[in-house]
Every structure is written in structure tokens, then in C-alpha cells.
Amino acid sequence: MRLRYIEGQYDYVKNHTKGIVEPQNYDDIKEKFGNNKPLHVELGCGKGRFIRGMAASNPDINFLGFEKSIKVAYRCLKCSSSAIDEEVKNYYIVYSNGDILSEVFPEKSIERIYLNFSDPWPKPSHYKRRLTHKGFLDIYRKVLVDSGEIHMKTDNNDLFEYSVEQLAQDNWELILVTRDLHNSEYVNGNIMTEYEEKFSEFGKKINKLVARKK
Ligand SMILES: C[S@@+](CC[C@H](N)C(=O)[O-])C[C@H]1O[C@@H](n2cnc3c(N)ncnc32)[C@H](O)[C@@H]1O
């Protein structure tokens, strides 16, 4: 479904208690959390179900959900409930492209990066936009702590196999690879994203990998 741009979306996200727009420096983000807990980042958080669920179940971790579309970031914040926002202190939704990570975050400042149901960009000429393209892996390597991890889920088999290959070639340690997450031992504690729910209802198998920085 094509989302409509509604006048004032940018200001809505900017002024929302859980919104951050186009962050320029790390101190602003640290100040928001007001503590030094480990940081987990999701790139392409969509409507935010995963990041909110993770934040609620992991109060000792800080979470940031990056979303590059202002229309989606707006929808994400618009559909959050103020009761949850009040109670779950440890997350923010960031309107920004994930490619700015290494410009804003210092080296080794992020413990984990989540890539959930990332856009597949099926044309080879668009592969560099894939969030597991070498260009992005170089960014993740900079900002992740030693032994920091990338957690990826997708229904798209082509994107998944590409990602396994890219990560192996780029010397990441693949510590988990499953092509049927929901029927695997790794399903315990799995928090579903909006896309994950939709695709698994259609009977699609969900792929998951975890790659560790070496
Ligand atoms: C297919 S949706 C999946 C949303 C959600 N993760 C889920 O699983 O329900 C992918 C989202 O990632 C966002 N996105 C794609 N590339 C991005 C990037 N480089 N930085 C931040 N967000 C991105 C898109 O705007 C879109 O909302």
C-alpha cells in the first residue's frame, strides 16, 4: 500500500516524545536515554512492533529503530500508545537513513544491529542498496563493538542467500543460520515484526541469521 504524505509529518516525528529526526551527534542520543546501557539498533523498523516488543522485554538495553521514510516513521509513532511510551523508556524511533550510522555513532558503540524484512532490491543494479551489501557491512563493522552482532530475518530467499554469502566473504562469523525459524529451536523468545506476521500467515518460511564481528 502506498502511503500518503500528510502535511506536518516531519514536525510530528520531531516533536514526538519518542521521535528523533536526522541525528547529528551521538551526545544528543545519549542524553535522551540518560544512561550508558548497551545499544541495539534496528534499521528499517517499519511500524515499530519489533523494537517496542524488544524494548519492553529488555529494560537493560537501549533500542533505536531507524526508519528512512518519513511517512512510515510518522505511522510508526502515530500508532504507538502513550501508555506504552510512558512505560517503556528505553527506545526511540529515528527518522533517518541507516547509512549515516558511522557518521553519528563512534566506533564500537553499538552491540547489535537488527535487519528485519529489509527491502530486497531484486535488480543487480540495485544491490548496493541492500542492507547486507559490502558498503553497509563496512559501516556496521566500524560501529559495532568487538564481537558485536547482526541479526537478520527475512522471508526473501534470494536476499537471504546473498546475505549469507556477503557476510561469509567479508569475514563475519555466522553463528546461526536457519531457513525455517518458526519450526526451529531458535523460535523461543522470537518477537514478530509486522511483515513477519503477514508472511508467515501466508505460509512463507522465515529465514534468520546471526553474524558476529570477527
Ligand atoms: C519491508 S519494510 C519492513 C518493516 C519492518 N522491519 C517489518 O519487518 O515489519 C522495510 C522498511 O525499511 C525501511 N528502510 C529501507 N532501507 C532503509 C535504510 N537504509 N535505513 C532506514 N530504513 C530503511 C523502509 O522504508 C521500510 O519501511
The ligand as an ORCA input file, in Angstrom:
! r2SCAN-3c Opt
* xyz 0 1
  C       9.779     -4.124      4.107
  S       9.743     -2.947      5.381
  C       9.898     -3.946      6.861
  C       9.458     -3.227      8.104
  C       9.662     -3.984      9.424
  N      11.067     -4.209      9.703
  C       8.928     -5.289      9.448
  O       9.581     -6.331      9.421
  O       7.682     -5.268      9.551
  C      11.349     -2.221      5.244
  C      11.435     -0.855      5.873
  O      12.797     -0.476      5.908
  C      12.911      0.901      5.596
  N      14.288      1.092      5.087
  C      14.798      0.593      3.930
  N      16.100      0.960      3.793
  C      16.414      1.675      4.893
  C      17.601      2.339      5.318
  N      18.719      2.324      4.563
  N      17.582      2.990      6.510
  C      16.447      3.030      7.252
  N      15.283      2.440      6.881
  C      15.274      1.768      5.729
  C      11.823      1.134      4.566
  O      11.433      2.481      4.489
  C      10.706      0.232      5.103
  O       9.840      0.920      5.973
*
